[in-house]
């Protein structure tokens, strides 16, 4: 039986058959093998599946809940950022791109990024997801948007690629004007625009789908 530990671009935690390219966490969310809360703080990170031959058992009492992401674009859309330990090089690149996107400001600390991302992904005082209206022209590859039917789509060049619980699928042309309903937090959108090399599952590039 598929465990409920896969994260969607909207940040929901579901039982999906997709394998994850990354793991990560947002604190202790489980009781037994059940997810009982949406998050447990503002530290939401994306971790490597393997690091220094460590092995970690899932669903341990009083330990954080291991989550899994189809790819890094999904993880950023959900509101997570690279881990500073097991993905130190990616964390540094992400932080530097954040600084590049905010010229004149000091390089952010992990705590600074956590607080900003948390404010951008959650409606204050609730567990409800916050969405953002942004011009289509300001979106880089790897950002996620929501279409009128409520379906997440990946921005990829001149196209939008639909994401479902089965992975990437249908594609359509990206609008050239107007505003998009953006899922990815604006700070991560700016990081992508500044050149952060986000990992995207190869099936998103398959035009035969």
C-alpha positions as CSV (number, residue, x, y, z in Angstrom):
1,X,0.0,0.0,0.0
2,X,1.3,3.4,-1.0
3,X,2.1,5.5,2.1
4,X,0.8,9.0,2.5
5,X,4.1,10.9,2.3
6,X,4.2,12.3,-1.2
7,X,4.0,16.1,-1.6
8,X,2.0,17.9,-4.4
9,X,3.0,21.3,-5.9
10,X,0.3,22.8,-3.7
11,X,2.0,21.4,-0.6
12,X,-0.6,18.7,0.2
13,X,0.6,15.4,1.5
14,X,-1.0,12.5,-0.4
15,X,-0.6,8.8,-1.0
16,X,0.7,8.7,-4.6
17,X,2.6,6.0,-6.6
18,X,5.2,8.5,-7.9
19,X,8.7,7.8,-6.9
20,X,10.5,10.8,-5.4
21,X,13.8,12.4,-6.7
22,X,14.1,14.1,-3.3
23,X,13.0,13.7,0.3
24,X,12.7,16.3,3.0
25,X,10.5,17.4,5.9
26,X,8.6,20.2,7.6
27,X,8.7,18.8,11.1
28,X,6.9,16.0,12.9
29,X,3.5,15.5,11.2
30,X,2.6,11.9,12.0
31,X,1.1,9.8,14.8
32,X,1.9,6.2,14.1
33,X,1.7,6.0,10.3
34,X,-1.0,8.7,10.0
35,X,-0.4,12.3,8.9
36,X,-2.2,14.4,11.6
37,X,-0.9,17.9,10.8
38,X,0.1,20.0,7.8
39,X,3.3,21.4,9.2
40,X,5.2,21.9,12.5
41,X,7.1,25.1,12.0
42,X,8.7,27.3,9.3
43,X,11.6,25.0,8.5
44,X,10.6,23.3,5.2
45,X,13.5,21.6,3.5
46,X,14.4,19.5,0.5
47,X,16.9,16.7,1.2
48,X,19.0,14.3,-0.8
49,X,17.7,10.7,-0.9
50,X,21.2,9.5,0.0
51,X,23.8,11.3,2.3
52,X,26.9,9.8,3.9
53,X,25.4,6.3,3.8
54,X,23.0,7.3,6.5
55,X,19.8,5.2,6.9
56,X,16.7,6.6,8.4
57,X,13.6,4.7,9.4
58,X,10.3,6.3,8.6
59,X,7.4,6.9,11.0
60,X,9.5,6.9,14.1
61,X,7.8,8.4,17.2
62,X,9.0,11.9,18.2
63,X,11.0,12.3,14.9
64,X,10.2,14.4,11.9
65,X,8.2,13.0,9.1
66,X,10.0,12.0,5.9
67,X,8.3,13.4,2.8
68,X,9.0,12.8,-0.9
69,X,8.9,15.0,-3.9
70,X,8.5,14.0,-7.6
71,X,11.2,16.5,-8.5
72,X,12.8,19.7,-7.2
73,X,10.3,22.0,-9.1
74,X,7.4,20.4,-7.2
75,X,9.3,20.8,-3.9
76,X,9.9,24.5,-4.5
77,X,6.3,25.0,-5.5
78,X,5.2,23.3,-2.3
79,X,7.2,25.9,-0.4
80,X,10.4,24.0,0.5
81,X,14.0,25.1,0.0
82,X,17.3,23.1,-0.3
83,X,18.7,21.7,3.0
84,X,21.9,23.3,4.1
85,X,23.5,20.1,5.3
86,X,22.9,17.2,2.9
87,X,22.4,19.6,-0.1
88,X,24.9,22.2,0.9
89,X,26.0,23.1,-2.7
90,X,22.4,23.6,-3.8
91,X,21.6,25.5,-0.6
92,X,24.5,27.9,-1.3
93,X,23.4,28.3,-4.9
94,X,19.8,29.0,-3.9
95,X,20.9,31.5,-1.2
96,X,23.2,33.3,-3.6
97,X,20.4,33.5,-6.3
98,X,18.1,34.9,-3.6
99,X,20.7,37.6,-2.8
100,X,21.1,38.3,-6.6
101,X,17.4,38.8,-6.8
102,X,17.5,41.3,-4.0
103,X,20.4,43.6,-4.8
104,X,21.6,45.8,-2.0
105,X,20.3,43.5,0.7
106,X,22.6,41.3,2.7
107,X,22.8,37.6,1.9
108,X,19.9,36.0,3.8
109,X,20.4,33.5,6.6
110,X,18.5,30.2,6.7
111,X,16.2,31.7,9.3
112,X,15.5,34.8,7.1
113,X,14.6,32.5,4.1
114,X,12.4,30.3,6.3
115,X,10.4,33.2,7.6
116,X,9.9,34.8,4.2
117,X,8.9,31.5,2.5
118,X,6.5,30.7,5.3
119,X,4.7,34.0,4.9
120,X,4.5,33.4,1.2
121,X,3.2,29.9,1.2
122,X,0.6,30.0,4.1
123,X,-2.3,32.5,4.7
124,X,-1.4,33.9,8.0
125,X,-3.2,32.3,11.0
126,X,-4.4,29.4,8.9
127,X,-3.1,26.2,7.1
128,X,-4.6,27.5,3.9
129,X,-2.3,27.8,0.9
130,X,-1.4,31.3,-0.3
131,X,-1.4,31.9,-4.1
132,X,0.1,34.9,-5.9
133,X,-0.9,36.9,-9.0
134,X,2.2,37.5,-11.1
135,X,2.8,38.5,-14.8
136,X,3.4,35.6,-17.1
137,X,6.5,37.3,-18.5
138,X,8.2,37.2,-15.1
139,X,8.0,33.4,-14.7
140,X,11.1,31.3,-15.3
141,X,11.2,27.6,-16.1
142,X,10.5,25.5,-13.0
143,X,7.7,27.7,-11.6
144,X,4.3,26.3,-11.0
145,X,1.0,27.9,-11.8
146,X,-2.7,27.0,-11.3
147,X,-5.1,26.9,-14.2
148,X,-8.7,28.0,-14.1
149,X,-9.8,24.4,-13.3
150,X,-7.4,24.2,-10.3
151,X,-4.8,22.0,-11.9
152,X,-1.1,22.6,-11.3
153,X,1.0,23.3,-14.4
154,X,4.8,23.6,-14.7
155,X,6.2,26.6,-16.7
156,X,8.6,25.2,-19.3
157,X,9.7,27.5,-22.1
158,X,6.7,28.5,-24.2
159,X,4.5,25.8,-22.7
160,X,2.7,24.8,-19.6
161,X,2.9,21.1,-18.6
162,X,0.1,19.7,-16.4
163,X,1.1,17.8,-13.2
164,X,-1.1,15.2,-11.7
165,X,-0.7,12.4,-9.2
166,X,0.6,10.3,-12.0
167,X,3.3,12.9,-13.0
168,X,3.6,15.2,-15.9
169,X,1.2,14.9,-18.8
170,X,-0.7,17.3,-21.1
171,X,0.9,20.4,-22.4
172,X,-0.5,23.7,-23.8
173,X,0.8,27.0,-24.9
174,X,1.8,29.5,-22.2
175,X,-0.1,32.8,-22.3
176,X,2.0,35.7,-23.5
177,X,0.2,38.4,-21.5
178,X,-1.8,38.9,-18.4
179,X,-1.3,37.5,-14.9
180,X,-0.8,33.9,-13.8
181,X,-2.0,32.4,-10.5
182,X,1.3,31.3,-9.2
183,X,1.8,28.4,-6.7
184,X,5.6,28.7,-6.2
185,X,6.4,31.3,-3.5
186,X,7.5,34.6,-5.0
187,X,11.0,34.3,-3.4
188,X,11.6,31.0,-5.1
189,X,10.2,32.4,-8.4
190,X,12.8,35.1,-8.1
191,X,15.5,32.6,-7.3
192,X,14.6,30.7,-10.5
193,X,14.6,33.9,-12.5
194,X,18.1,34.6,-11.1
195,X,19.4,31.3,-12.6
196,X,19.0,28.6,-9.9
197,X,19.3,25.3,-11.8
198,X,16.2,23.6,-10.6
199,X,15.9,19.8,-11.2
200,X,12.8,18.9,-13.3
201,X,11.8,15.3,-14.0
202,X,12.7,14.3,-17.6
203,X,9.1,13.4,-18.4
204,X,8.1,17.1,-18.4
205,X,10.3,17.5,-21.5
206,X,8.6,14.7,-23.5
207,X,6.5,16.4,-26.2
208,X,4.9,13.1,-27.1
209,X,2.8,13.1,-24.0
